Amino acid sequence: MASSYSLTEDLSTLRQYYPYELEEPYTPTYNIGIYMPGMVITADQPKLIRKMHFSMVPFFFKERKSAMCNARSSQILVNPLFKQLVTANKRCLILADGFYIWQRFGAEKYPFRFHLKDRQVFAMAGLWSAWIDPETKERYESFCIVTTPANPLVREIRKSMPVILTPETEKLWLSKETSEEELLASCSAYPEEQMIRFLVSRDIADRSINDASLIKPLNYVPA
């Protein structure tokens, strides 16, 4: 399960890759976890960087707490909810510069950070939905990460990984003209030789901490 990621680059670097208008002010975030805000680009507004909450609350859910953070790529055209979102073009790019996966060593878990060698900022495939609070009528927009079977580098820790898009597949993911076959083909695992993995501080579990110490590579060997 992909349950946390980051977007830590400064605004000028972000705009080198995605030179679009921002709906809200941008703040680098070193650990974006469930229910936290993340930056996305939606299919219906491809020139606008928007802020939504991570972990999707489908529009028909009765409670906001019943959220989902991932959608398996093998299910996006099978599961009725995901297929409805895909068909309605509720697809998005989730902007990131790394993601985290925890691995258990004995009685403890330790986090690994993954990022790309050739891109400082990249996009993960996502689906999104707008939920209306039945009591307050407040609109709550949220997203989930589409996952795919992991490449060998990630598979040593987890069987699945986020779908990381290339500039070419980003366009396919957002386009209304993309066929179902092309969508599924765009959900392949990112090449392991183009990724880096290293251990980072367990402090990423503490949401009160948001600084560069969280992504500093650590050389310790878990017992």
N, CA, C and O of each residue as an XYZ file, in Angstrom:
892
protein
N       0.840     -1.194      0.000
C       0.000      0.000      0.000
C       0.873      1.242      0.000
O       1.804      1.347      0.799
N       0.582      2.185     -0.891
C       1.294      3.462     -0.931
C       0.531      4.450     -0.055
O      -0.506      4.976     -0.460
N       1.049      4.700      1.144
C       0.295      5.511      2.097
C       0.978      6.809      2.487
O       0.432      7.561      3.295
N       2.152      7.098      1.942
C       2.781      8.395      2.202
C       3.814      8.702      1.122
O       4.451      7.810      0.562
N       3.953      9.990      0.857
C       4.892     10.440     -0.166
C       5.317     11.861      0.171
O       4.961     12.376      1.231
N       6.067     12.497     -0.710
C       6.560     13.843     -0.415
C       6.555     14.709     -1.666
O       6.530     14.210     -2.791
N       6.580     16.026     -1.440
C       6.809     17.016     -2.490
C       7.585     18.144     -1.822
O       6.997     19.072     -1.267
N       8.912     18.054     -1.881
C       9.776     18.926     -1.078
C      10.504     19.990     -1.885
O      11.075     20.915     -1.306
N      10.498     19.881     -3.201
C      11.237     20.844     -4.019
C      10.621     22.240     -3.907
O       9.435     22.383     -3.609
N      11.442     23.268     -4.151
C      10.921     24.629     -4.065
C      10.027     24.928     -5.265
O       9.960     24.153     -6.219
N       9.342     26.069     -5.195
C       8.352     26.405     -6.212
C       8.978     26.554     -7.598
O       8.380     26.149     -8.595
N      10.162     27.126     -7.664
C      10.799     27.315     -8.971
C      11.112     25.977     -9.635
O      10.970     25.836    -10.849
N      11.536     24.999     -8.842
C      11.802     23.665     -9.393
C      10.512     22.987     -9.822
O      10.457     22.356    -10.877
N       9.478     23.117     -9.009
C       8.176     22.548     -9.364
C       7.707     23.087    -10.709
O       7.180     22.344    -11.537
N       7.904     24.385    -10.916
C       7.422     25.016    -12.151
C       8.281     24.662    -13.365
O       7.835     24.831    -14.500
N       9.489     24.179    -13.149
C      10.281     23.695    -14.280
C       9.609     22.493    -14.940
O       9.704     22.295    -16.152
N       8.938     21.706    -14.126
C       8.277     20.508    -14.629
C       6.794     20.737    -14.919
O       6.249     20.178    -15.871
N       6.148     21.558    -14.096
C       4.715     21.813    -14.230
C       4.483     23.322    -14.126
O       4.143     23.820    -13.053
N       4.663     24.057    -15.236
C       4.604     25.524    -15.221
C       3.182     26.069    -15.280
O       2.823     26.809    -16.195
N       2.383     25.692    -14.292
C       0.976     26.052    -14.315
C       0.612     26.946    -13.129
O       1.373     27.092    -12.173
N      -0.563     27.529    -13.227
C      -1.081     28.367    -12.145
C      -1.380     27.506    -10.915
O      -1.807     26.358    -11.034
N      -1.150     28.080     -9.739
C      -1.473     27.383     -8.495
C      -2.778     27.918     -7.928
O      -2.969     29.129     -7.816
N      -3.670     27.007     -7.572
C      -4.947     27.394     -6.985
C      -4.760     27.955     -5.577
O      -5.485     28.858     -5.160
N      -3.783     27.413     -4.848
C      -3.489     27.848     -3.486
C      -1.982     27.952     -3.312
O      -1.232     27.367     -4.093
N      -1.516     28.695     -2.289
C      -0.071     28.812     -2.057
C       0.576     27.440     -1.870
O      -0.027     26.516     -1.324
N       1.811     27.335     -2.335
C       2.540     26.073     -2.278
C       3.479     26.039     -1.085
O       4.204     27.000     -0.828
N       3.464     24.934     -0.361
C       4.372     24.708      0.756
C       5.024     23.338      0.594
O       4.313     22.335      0.528
N       6.356     23.263      0.529
C       7.008     21.951      0.454
C       6.618     21.085      1.654
O       6.565     21.562      2.788
N       6.349     19.818      1.388
C       5.926     18.902      2.447
C       6.745     17.621      2.351
O       6.822     16.998      1.293
N       7.357     17.235      3.475
C       8.284     16.108      3.484
C       7.606     14.773      3.742
O       8.206     13.722      3.517
N       6.377     14.799      4.205
C       5.654     13.547      4.401
C       4.167     13.813      4.279
O       3.545     14.333      5.205
N       3.601     13.462      3.146
C       2.169     13.643      2.903
C       1.492     12.315      3.191
O       1.620     11.358      2.428
N       0.773     12.272      4.296
C       0.101     11.050      4.708
C      -1.400     11.138      4.516
O      -1.915     12.121      3.982
N      -2.086     10.119      4.949
C      -3.531     10.026      4.792
C      -4.229     11.235      5.406
O      -3.925     11.639      6.529
N      -5.165     11.801      4.657
C      -5.988     12.979      4.981
C      -5.241     14.303      4.849
O      -5.843     15.363      5.023
N      -3.953     14.269      4.548
C      -3.196     15.508      4.400
C      -3.350     16.058      2.978
O      -3.627     15.295      2.053
N      -3.174     17.369      2.793
C      -3.322     17.949      1.455
C      -2.133     17.670      0.554
O      -0.984     17.685      0.995
N      -2.426     17.416     -0.709
C      -1.397     17.215     -1.718
C      -1.741     18.014     -2.963
O      -2.872     18.473     -3.119
N      -0.770     18.181     -3.846
C      -0.948     18.972     -5.059
C      -1.262     18.039     -6.232
O      -0.562     17.053     -6.462
N      -2.321     18.367     -6.964
C      -2.749     17.527     -8.079
C      -3.101     18.379     -9.293
O      -3.369     19.576     -9.182
N      -3.092     17.737    -10.441
C      -3.566     18.335    -11.691
C      -4.659     17.422    -12.219
O      -4.421     16.232    -12.426
N      -5.849     17.956    -12.441
C      -6.979     17.133    -12.856
C      -7.178     17.183    -14.367
O      -6.726     18.106    -15.044
N      -7.868     16.162    -14.874
C      -8.105     16.069    -16.311
C      -8.962     17.218    -16.827
O      -8.802     17.647    -17.969
N      -9.872     17.718    -15.992
C     -10.755     18.787    -16.455
C     -10.126     20.178    -16.347
O     -10.640     21.131    -16.933
N      -9.015     20.306    -15.601
C      -8.293     21.577    -15.495
C      -6.787     21.302    -15.573
O      -6.077     21.453    -14.578
N      -6.304     20.902    -16.742
C      -4.916     20.441    -16.869
C      -3.855     21.531    -16.774
O      -2.664     21.221    -16.773
N      -4.249     22.783    -16.696
C      -3.287     23.878    -16.572
C      -3.358     24.534    -15.195
O      -2.900     25.662    -15.015
N      -3.929     23.828    -14.233
C      -4.087     24.359    -12.877
C      -3.612     23.325    -11.865
O      -4.026     22.166    -11.915
N      -2.744     23.742    -10.943
C      -2.303     22.869     -9.851
C      -3.221     23.111     -8.667
O      -3.279     24.216     -8.128
N      -3.930     22.081     -8.271
C      -4.934     22.193     -7.216
C      -4.480     21.460     -5.957
O      -3.569     20.633     -5.989
N      -5.133     21.785     -4.861
C      -4.842     21.121     -3.592
C      -6.054     20.285     -3.190
O      -7.173     20.790     -3.094
N      -5.809     18.994     -2.956
C      -6.848     18.084     -2.481
C      -6.280     17.238     -1.353
O      -5.078     17.263     -1.088
N      -7.152     16.492     -0.694
C      -6.718     15.648      0.416
C      -6.398     14.236     -0.065
O      -7.116     13.653     -0.878
N      -5.293     13.706      0.467
C      -4.883     12.343      0.139
C      -5.733     11.342      0.900
O      -5.953     11.495      2.102
N      -6.202     10.340      0.221
C      -7.081      9.270      0.677
C      -8.513      9.636      0.297
O      -9.162     10.465      0.936
N      -8.969      8.999     -0.747
C     -10.207      9.406     -1.410
C     -11.464      8.979     -0.667
O     -11.601      7.834     -0.234
N     -12.381      9.939     -0.532
C     -13.717      9.677     -0.018
C     -14.663      9.712     -1.219
O     -14.965     10.799     -1.711
N     -15.137      8.580     -1.704
C     -16.042      8.575     -2.854
C     -17.298      9.400     -2.593
O     -17.750      9.517     -1.454
N     -17.844      9.959     -3.640
C     -18.946     10.917     -3.515
C     -20.179     10.343     -2.836
O     -20.965     11.098     -2.264
N     -20.371      9.024     -2.883
C     -21.581      8.434     -2.317
C     -21.388      7.910     -0.888
O     -22.338      7.409     -0.286
N     -20.184      8.018     -0.345
C     -19.951      7.549      1.024
C     -20.721      8.413      2.023
O     -20.901      9.613      1.813
N     -21.168      7.793      3.100
C     -21.919      8.525      4.118
C     -21.008      9.241      5.098
O     -21.386     10.265      5.668
N     -19.788      8.698      5.300
C     -18.868      9.287      6.267
C     -17.515      9.526      5.625
O     -17.072      8.756      4.772
N     -16.862     10.605      6.046
C     -15.568     10.954      5.482
C     -14.467     10.003      5.943
O     -13.454      9.858      5.259
N     -14.648      9.361      7.080
C     -13.594      8.508      7.626
C     -13.391      7.237      6.796
O     -12.347      6.592      6.888
N     -14.379      6.888      5.998
C     -14.278      5.670      5.188
C     -13.547      5.967      3.881
O     -14.129      5.890      2.799
N     -12.264      6.307      3.998
C     -11.492      6.728      2.833
C     -10.593      5.604      2.335
O     -10.313      4.650      3.060
N     -10.147      5.728      1.094
C      -9.242      4.743      0.496
C      -8.056      5.479     -0.109
O      -8.226      6.474     -0.814
N      -6.844      4.981      0.174
C      -5.656      5.686     -0.305
C      -5.118      5.125     -1.609
O      -4.353      5.804     -2.293
N      -5.497      3.899     -1.974
C      -4.960      3.278     -3.184
C      -6.059      2.657     -4.041
O      -7.121      2.280     -3.545
N      -5.778      2.559     -5.338
C      -6.614      1.815     -6.278
C      -5.684      0.978     -7.141
O      -4.824      1.525     -7.832
N      -5.839     -0.328     -7.112
C      -4.979     -1.188     -7.923
C      -5.299     -1.000     -9.404
O      -6.467     -0.967     -9.791
N      -4.269     -0.877    -10.221
C      -4.482     -0.647    -11.651
C      -5.281     -1.780    -12.291
O      -6.031     -1.551    -13.240
N      -5.126     -2.981    -11.786
C      -5.863     -4.127    -12.331
C      -7.359     -4.030    -12.071
O      -8.149     -4.755    -12.675
N      -7.751     -3.119    -11.157
C      -9.155     -2.993    -10.776
C      -9.827     -1.725    -11.291
O     -11.040     -1.574    -11.140
N      -9.073     -0.816    -11.893
C      -9.679      0.486    -12.232
C     -10.740      0.383    -13.327
O     -11.570      1.281    -13.463
N     -10.725     -0.692    -14.105
C     -11.766     -0.887    -15.115
C     -12.693     -2.040    -14.760
O     -13.539     -2.437    -15.561
N     -12.526     -2.579    -13.544
C     -13.332     -3.705    -13.077
C     -14.207     -3.295    -11.893
O     -15.417     -3.517    -11.898
N     -13.588     -2.701    -10.892
C     -14.325     -2.221     -9.725
C     -15.305     -1.127    -10.160
O     -14.890     -0.159    -10.797
N     -16.598     -1.257     -9.830
C     -17.592     -0.281    -10.301
C     -17.271      1.166     -9.912
O     -17.474      2.081    -10.710
N     -16.772      1.376     -8.693
C     -16.438      2.733     -8.263
C     -15.314      3.307     -9.107
O     -15.441      4.400     -9.658
N     -14.215      2.572     -9.209
C     -13.065      3.076     -9.956
C     -13.407      3.267    -11.434
O     -12.999      4.256    -12.043
N     -14.146      2.333    -12.003
C     -14.503      2.445    -13.423
C     -15.365      3.680    -13.664
O     -15.216      4.358    -14.681
N     -16.263      3.970    -12.729
C     -17.096      5.163    -12.870
C     -16.242      6.425    -12.871
O     -16.491      7.342    -13.654
N     -15.241      6.478    -12.000
C     -14.361      7.642    -11.940
C     -13.509      7.745    -13.200
O     -13.306      8.838    -13.729
N     -13.011      6.607    -13.680
C     -12.214      6.609    -14.909
C     -13.060      7.093    -16.080
O     -12.617      7.934    -16.863
N     -14.268      6.569    -16.202
C     -15.154      6.934    -17.303
C     -15.547      8.404    -17.244
O     -15.680      9.057    -18.279
N     -15.735      8.927    -16.025
C     -16.097     10.337    -15.841
C     -14.890     11.259    -15.946
O     -15.002     12.466    -15.734
N     -13.739     10.687    -16.274
C     -12.481     11.429    -16.404
C     -12.065     12.096    -15.094
O     -11.476     13.177    -15.096
N     -12.375     11.443    -13.983
C     -11.918     11.923    -12.680
C     -10.521     11.360    -12.414
O     -10.258     10.722    -11.395
N      -9.651     11.624    -13.369
C      -8.261     11.196    -13.262
C      -7.394     12.399    -12.950
O      -7.719     13.524    -13.329
N      -6.294     12.159    -12.261
C      -5.431     13.279    -11.891
C      -3.970     12.852    -11.854
O      -3.644     11.668    -11.778
N      -3.110     13.853    -11.911
C      -1.684     13.674    -11.673
C      -1.407     14.095    -10.243
O      -1.796     15.189     -9.836
N      -0.749     13.255     -9.482
C      -0.376     13.563     -8.103
C       1.096     13.945     -8.116
O       1.953     13.109     -8.401
N       1.394     15.196     -7.810
C       2.765     15.687     -7.914
C       3.574     15.254     -6.701
O       3.117     15.372     -5.564
N       4.772     14.753     -6.952
C       5.601     14.190     -5.878
C       7.070     14.291     -6.253
O       7.416     14.537     -7.408
N       7.928     14.099     -5.257
C       9.357     13.929     -5.552
C       9.921     12.686     -4.870
O      11.121     12.422     -4.951
N       9.065     11.929     -4.205
C       9.482     10.690     -3.575
C       8.304     10.040     -2.873
O       7.281     10.683     -2.638
N       8.448      8.767     -2.539
C       7.421      8.095     -1.743
C       8.097      7.162     -0.750
O       9.269      6.817     -0.903
N       7.341      6.755      0.273
C       7.887      5.958      1.369
C       7.190      4.606      1.462
O       5.986      4.491      1.235
N       7.964      3.598      1.797
C       7.417      2.281      2.112
C       8.142      1.769      3.351
O       9.369      1.816      3.432
N       7.371      1.284      4.308
C       7.945      0.770      5.556
C       8.194     -0.730      5.430
O       7.430     -1.458      4.796
N       9.286     -1.167      6.055
C       9.608     -2.597      6.086
C       9.879     -3.028      7.519
O      10.533     -2.320      8.284
N       9.370     -4.189      7.865
C       9.573     -4.700      9.222
C      10.898     -5.450      9.323
O      11.220     -6.295      8.488
N      11.651     -5.121     10.359
C      12.866     -5.855     10.723
C      12.690     -6.289     12.175
O      12.776     -5.462     13.083
N      12.446     -7.561     12.398
C      12.171     -8.022     13.749
C      10.878     -7.422     14.268
O       9.826     -7.555     13.641
N      10.959     -6.765     15.409
C       9.767     -6.187     16.022
C       9.509     -4.751     15.583
O       8.494     -4.165     15.959
N      10.408     -4.177     14.795
C      10.299     -2.765     14.424
C      10.126     -2.587     12.918
O      10.502     -3.451     12.126
N       9.548     -1.444     12.541
C       9.427     -1.073     11.141
C      10.327      0.119     10.840
O      10.518      0.998     11.681
N      10.875      0.135      9.633
C      11.760      1.219      9.211
C      11.334      1.704      7.826
O      10.930      0.899      6.987
N      11.419      3.017      7.579
C      10.958      3.555      6.294
C      12.056      3.651      5.240
O      13.178      4.072      5.523
N      11.715      3.260      4.045
C      12.569      3.468      2.879
C      11.962      4.576      2.027
O      10.744      4.665      1.873
N      12.829      5.412      1.480
C      12.396      6.456      0.560
C      12.823      6.067     -0.856
O      13.935      5.589     -1.079
N      11.922      6.280     -1.794
C      12.197      6.031     -3.204
C      12.041      7.335     -3.977
O      11.076      8.070     -3.771
N      12.986      7.621     -4.865
C      12.809      8.750     -5.778
C      13.464      8.422     -7.109
O      14.093      7.375     -7.256
N      13.316      9.314     -8.076
C      13.801      9.061     -9.430
C      15.172      9.682     -9.653
O      15.502     10.716     -9.071
N      15.960      9.042    -10.497
C      17.288      9.562    -10.810
C      17.226     10.744    -11.771
O      18.041     11.663    -11.685
N      16.264     10.718    -12.680
C      16.271     11.673    -13.785
C      15.249     12.796    -13.680
O      15.195     13.659    -14.555
N      14.440     12.802    -12.628
C      13.432     13.861    -12.472
C      13.356     14.279    -11.010
O      13.250     13.436    -10.119
N      13.412     15.592    -10.768
C      13.286     16.088     -9.398
C      11.839     16.066     -8.934
O      11.564     15.871     -7.750
N      10.920     16.264     -9.860
C       9.488     16.206     -9.564
C       8.841     15.306    -10.614
O       9.184     15.374    -11.794
N       7.912     14.469    -10.182
C       7.228     13.572    -11.107
C       5.755     13.492    -10.735
O       5.317     14.087     -9.751
N       5.002     12.752    -11.530
C       3.569     12.601    -11.271
C       3.217     11.133    -11.111
O       3.675     10.280    -11.871
N       2.398     10.855    -10.112
C       1.812      9.533     -9.926
C       0.379      9.574    -10.454
O      -0.288     10.606    -10.375
N      -0.084      8.460    -10.987
C      -1.456      8.386    -11.483
C      -2.423      8.369    -10.303
O      -2.184      7.697     -9.300
N      -3.514      9.114    -10.437
C      -4.492      9.163     -9.360
C      -5.917      9.235     -9.870
O      -6.165      9.544    -11.035
N      -6.844      8.943     -8.979
C      -8.274      9.144     -9.193
C      -8.769     10.064     -8.091
O      -8.237     10.050     -6.981
N      -9.790     10.869     -8.393
C     -10.275     11.788     -7.366
C     -11.797     11.849     -7.366
O     -12.459     11.451     -8.324
N     -12.327     12.359     -6.261
C     -13.773     12.471     -6.113
C     -14.099     13.663     -5.222
O     -13.287     14.068     -4.389
N     -15.277     14.212     -5.402
C     -15.756     15.310     -4.555
C     -16.899     14.787     -3.693
O     -17.907     14.298     -4.203
N     -16.726     14.898     -2.389
C     -17.717     14.409     -1.421
C     -18.362     15.604     -0.729
O     -17.676     16.560     -0.367
N     -19.669     15.550     -0.546
C     -20.393     16.630      0.122
C     -20.804     16.162      1.512
O     -21.506     15.161      1.658
N     -20.362     16.893      2.529
C     -20.731     16.562      3.904
C     -22.246     16.693      4.053
O     -22.790     17.769      3.805
N     -22.941     15.624      4.451
C     -24.406     15.677      4.534
C     -24.927     16.672      5.568
O     -26.075     17.108      5.484
N     -24.097     17.029      6.536
C     -24.542     17.959      7.572
C     -24.176     19.402      7.260
O     -25.025     20.292      7.329
N     -22.908     19.635      6.915
C     -22.446     21.006      6.693
C     -22.548     21.444      5.233
O     -22.461     22.635      4.932
N     -22.735     20.478      4.321
C     -22.762     20.721      2.875
C     -21.403     21.181      2.336
O     -21.309     21.676      1.213
N     -20.364     21.015      3.139
C     -19.016     21.381      2.709
C     -18.529     20.394      1.647
O     -18.739     19.186      1.757
N     -17.878     20.931      0.624
C     -17.317     20.112     -0.449
C     -15.905     19.672     -0.065
O     -15.073     20.501      0.302
N     -15.640     18.387     -0.148
C     -14.352     17.821      0.253
C     -13.797     17.048     -0.932
O     -14.338     16.007     -1.306
N     -12.721     17.550     -1.521
C     -12.119     16.911     -2.679
C     -10.912     16.088     -2.245
O     -10.072     16.561     -1.480
N     -10.832     14.864     -2.733
C      -9.774     13.961     -2.271
C      -9.372     13.015     -3.401
O     -10.083     12.868     -4.395
N      -8.218     12.381     -3.223
C      -7.673     11.533     -4.282
C      -7.045     10.272     -3.712
O      -6.732     10.197     -2.524
N      -6.865      9.287     -4.578
C      -6.133      8.074     -4.210
C      -5.060      7.807     -5.258
O      -5.163      8.262     -6.397
N      -4.040      7.070     -4.864
C      -2.931      6.725     -5.748
C      -3.224      5.398     -6.442
O      -3.596      4.421     -5.793
N      -3.056      5.368     -7.746
C      -3.187      4.116     -8.493
C      -1.875      3.345     -8.353
O      -0.795      3.905     -8.536
N      -1.977      2.072     -8.030
C      -0.783      1.243     -7.828
C      -0.695      0.150     -8.893
O      -1.670     -0.159     -9.577
N       0.488     -0.417     -9.008
C       0.758     -1.465     -9.986
C       1.734     -2.465     -9.365
O       2.417     -2.114     -8.403
N       1.828     -3.688     -9.872
C       2.835     -4.615     -9.343
C       4.225     -3.987     -9.381
O       4.609     -3.368    -10.373
N       4.965     -4.149     -8.305
C       6.234     -3.440     -8.120
C       7.335     -3.948     -9.042
O       7.341     -5.103     -9.468
N       8.264     -3.043     -9.333
C       9.485     -3.458    -10.026
C      10.395     -4.172     -9.017
O      10.103     -4.139     -7.822
N      11.479     -4.813     -9.450
C      12.321     -5.582     -8.519
C      12.874     -4.773     -7.350
O      13.009     -5.307     -6.249
N      13.196     -3.500     -7.563
C      13.750     -2.682     -6.484
C      12.748     -2.494     -5.356
O      13.100     -2.591     -4.180
N      11.505     -2.227     -5.714
C      10.454     -2.028     -4.711
C       9.958     -3.362     -4.182
O       9.589     -3.466     -3.013
N       9.945     -4.387     -5.033
C       9.378     -5.681     -4.657
C      10.126     -6.337     -3.507
O       9.574     -7.203     -2.828
N      11.362     -5.946     -3.280
C      12.095     -6.483     -2.134
C      11.435     -6.083     -0.817
O      11.674     -6.699      0.222
N      10.598     -5.037     -0.874
C       9.928     -4.541      0.325
C       8.415     -4.709      0.236
O       7.771     -5.110      1.205
N       7.857     -4.404     -0.924
C       6.401     -4.412     -1.091
C       6.035     -4.939     -2.472
O       6.782     -4.744     -3.430
N       4.895     -5.604     -2.579
C       4.488     -6.204     -3.844
C       3.935     -5.191     -4.841
O       3.868     -5.472     -6.037
N       3.542     -4.022     -4.360
C       2.988     -3.014     -5.257
C       3.697     -1.684     -5.068
O       4.398     -1.483     -4.077
N       3.515     -0.776     -6.020
C       4.127      0.543     -5.967
C       3.217      1.530     -6.693
O       2.358      1.115     -7.471
N       3.391      2.830     -6.453
C       2.594      3.808     -7.198
C       2.886      3.735     -8.696
O       4.001      3.415     -9.108
N       1.882      4.032     -9.493
C       2.098      4.189    -10.931
C       2.768      5.543    -11.148
O       2.149      6.588    -10.948
N       4.030      5.516    -11.557
C       4.772      6.739    -11.848
C       4.714      6.970    -13.351
O       5.126      6.119    -14.139
N       4.203      8.120    -13.734
C       3.982      8.420    -15.141
C       5.173      9.140    -15.762
O       5.895      9.867    -15.080
N       5.366      8.936    -17.034
C       6.345      9.692    -17.808
C       5.620     10.900    -18.405
O       4.391     10.943    -18.370
N       6.340     11.877    -18.949
C       5.647     12.996    -19.601
C       4.659     12.530    -20.673
O       3.608     13.145    -20.852
N       4.984     11.468    -21.373
C       4.093     10.954    -22.414
C       2.848     10.305    -21.812
O       1.735     10.548    -22.278
N       3.032      9.480    -20.779
C       1.864      8.809    -20.193
C       1.041      9.749    -19.314
O      -0.128      9.471    -19.046
N       1.628     10.849    -18.865
C       0.834     11.868    -18.168
C      -0.278     12.370    -19.085
O      -1.426     12.507    -18.662
N       0.066     12.639    -20.333
C      -0.922     13.136    -21.295
C      -1.995     12.083    -21.550
O      -3.179     12.408    -21.641
N      -1.587     10.833    -21.665
C      -2.551      9.757    -21.871
C      -3.483      9.617    -20.676
O      -4.687      9.416    -20.840
N      -2.927      9.724    -19.477
C      -3.734      9.538    -18.267
C      -4.818     10.608    -18.142
O      -5.910     10.329    -17.646
N      -4.525     11.818    -18.584
C      -5.493     12.908    -18.445
C      -6.447     13.031    -19.626
O      -7.518     13.622    -19.486
N      -6.091     12.495    -20.767
C      -6.882     12.712    -21.977
C      -8.190     11.922    -21.984
O      -8.227     10.749    -21.615
N      -9.258     12.590    -22.411
C     -10.551     11.929    -22.564
C     -10.559     10.975    -23.756
O     -11.425     10.107    -23.860
N      -9.600     11.141    -24.643
C      -9.555     10.330    -25.860
C      -8.794      9.018    -25.676
O      -8.787      8.176    -26.575
N      -8.164      8.841    -24.537
C      -7.348      7.645    -24.313
C      -8.227      6.404    -24.159
O      -9.205      6.420    -23.413
N      -7.882      5.351    -24.852
C      -8.653      4.108    -24.768
C      -8.361      3.386    -23.459
O      -7.376      3.680    -22.781
N      -9.222      2.446    -23.114
C      -9.010      1.656    -21.900
C      -7.704      0.880    -21.986
O      -6.988      0.754    -20.993
N      -7.398      0.369    -23.146
C      -6.154     -0.387    -23.326
C      -4.936      0.501    -23.094
O      -3.962      0.079    -22.470
N      -4.994      1.732    -23.600
C      -3.881      2.663    -23.413
C      -3.744      3.066    -21.951
O      -2.631      3.221    -21.448
N      -4.880      3.237    -21.268
C      -4.828      3.576    -19.844
C      -4.121      2.481    -19.057
O      -3.233      2.757    -18.250
N      -4.518      1.252    -19.296
C      -3.897      0.141    -18.570
C      -2.418      0.018    -18.913
O      -1.600     -0.284    -18.044
N      -2.075      0.247    -20.166
C      -0.673      0.153    -20.577
C       0.175      1.227    -19.910
O       1.367      1.022    -19.679
N      -0.428      2.369    -19.599
C       0.316      3.456    -18.948
C       0.588      3.171    -17.477
O       1.341      3.897    -16.828
N      -0.026      2.114    -16.952
C       0.110      1.784    -15.526
C       1.206      0.757    -15.252
O       1.139      0.037    -14.255
N       2.181      0.682    -16.094
C       3.280     -0.258    -15.868
C       4.233      0.276    -14.804
O       4.248      1.474    -14.519
N       5.022     -0.611    -14.224
C       5.970     -0.216    -13.172
C       7.105      0.620    -13.760
O       7.600      0.336    -14.851
N       7.504      1.643    -13.029
C       8.619      2.481    -13.469
C       9.905      1.652    -13.417
O      10.077      0.854    -12.496
N      10.810      1.825    -14.382
C      12.026      0.999    -14.419
C      12.885      1.141    -13.165
O      13.174      2.255    -12.727
N      13.288      0.022    -12.598
C      14.068      0.051    -11.361
C      15.409      0.752    -11.531
O      15.896      1.386    -10.595
N      16.012      0.647    -12.717
C      17.321      1.261    -12.930
C      17.255      2.786    -12.945
O      18.290      3.451    -12.921
N      16.053      3.337    -12.984
C      15.885      4.783    -12.964
C      15.416      5.287    -11.602
O      14.980      6.430    -11.471
N      15.511      4.420    -10.587
C      15.061      4.786     -9.242
C      16.171      4.581     -8.219
O      17.117      3.823     -8.438
N      16.028      5.277     -7.095
C      16.964      5.178     -5.974
C      16.167      4.852     -4.716
O      15.049      5.335     -4.539
N      16.751      4.029     -3.843
C      16.108      3.643     -2.579
C      17.102      3.790     -1.443
O      18.266      3.412     -1.574
N      16.637      4.344     -0.315
C      17.500      4.409      0.869
C      16.642      4.544      2.129
O      15.489      4.971      2.078
N      17.237      4.170      3.247
C      16.566      4.301      4.538
C      16.534      5.753      4.981
O      17.472      6.511      4.729
N      15.438      6.140      5.650
C      15.330      7.481      6.218
C      14.841      7.372      7.662
O      14.570      6.282      8.168
N      14.739      8.514      8.298
C      14.383      8.560      9.715
C      12.969      8.052      9.980
O      12.053      8.286      9.192
N      12.809      7.362     11.090
C      11.478      6.922     11.508
C      10.624      8.091     11.970
O       9.440      7.924     12.262
N      11.224      9.277     12.037
C      10.461     10.469     12.412
C       9.409     10.829     11.378
O       8.549     11.666     11.651
N       9.451     10.222     10.198
C       8.408     10.544      9.230
C       7.031     10.100      9.722
O       6.011     10.500      9.160
N       6.998      9.285     10.756
C       5.720      8.893     11.349
C       5.125     10.016     12.191
O       3.951      9.963     12.559
N       5.933     11.036     12.498
C       5.494     12.162     13.324
C       5.077     13.311     12.410
O       5.932     13.972     11.820
N       3.793     13.552     12.288
C       3.303     14.576     11.364
C       3.614     15.996     11.810
O       3.436     16.939     11.039
N       4.072     16.160     13.037
C       4.432     17.503     13.505
C       5.788     17.941     12.964
O       6.149     19.112     13.073
N       6.546     17.001     12.378
C       7.872     17.312     11.829
C       7.758     17.453     10.316
O       7.240     16.568      9.635
N       8.247     18.577      9.801
C       8.208     18.809      8.354
C       9.468     19.558      7.946
O       9.432     20.764      7.701
N      10.584     18.835      7.874
C      11.841     19.464      7.484
C      12.729     18.452      6.763
O      12.400     17.270      6.662
N      13.858     18.944      6.266
C      14.733     18.137      5.418
C      15.364     16.950      6.129
O      15.874     16.042      5.473
N      15.340     16.939      7.456
C      15.917     15.801      8.179
C      15.181     14.502      7.858
O      15.744     13.416      7.994
N      13.930     14.618      7.435
C      13.127     13.429      7.157
C      13.576     12.685      5.907
O      13.318     11.489      5.777
N      14.241     13.371      4.987
C      14.632     12.710      3.734
C      16.146     12.530      3.619
O      16.654     12.184      2.552
N      16.854     12.763      4.706
C      18.300     12.550      4.704
C      18.592     11.050      4.713
O      18.075     10.336      5.572
N      19.406     10.556      3.779
C      19.733      9.121      3.772
C      20.464      8.713      5.047
O      21.382      9.401      5.493
N      20.056      7.609      5.619
C      20.687      7.099      6.833
C      21.418      5.800      6.515
O      20.974      5.002      5.690
N      22.523      5.613      7.171
C      23.369      4.450      6.895
C      23.227      3.333      7.921
O      24.002      2.377      7.909
N      22.236      3.447      8.811
C      22.101      2.406      9.819
C      21.552      1.126      9.193
O      20.880      1.156      8.162
N      21.853      0.016      9.836
C      21.343     -1.285      9.407
C      20.365     -1.769     10.469
O      20.785     -2.048     11.592
N      19.064     -1.879     10.154
C      18.099     -2.332     11.153
C      18.477     -3.695     11.715
O      18.912     -4.586     10.986
N      18.306     -3.839     13.012
C      18.629     -5.111     13.666
C      17.580     -6.164     13.328
O      17.678     -7.302     13.786
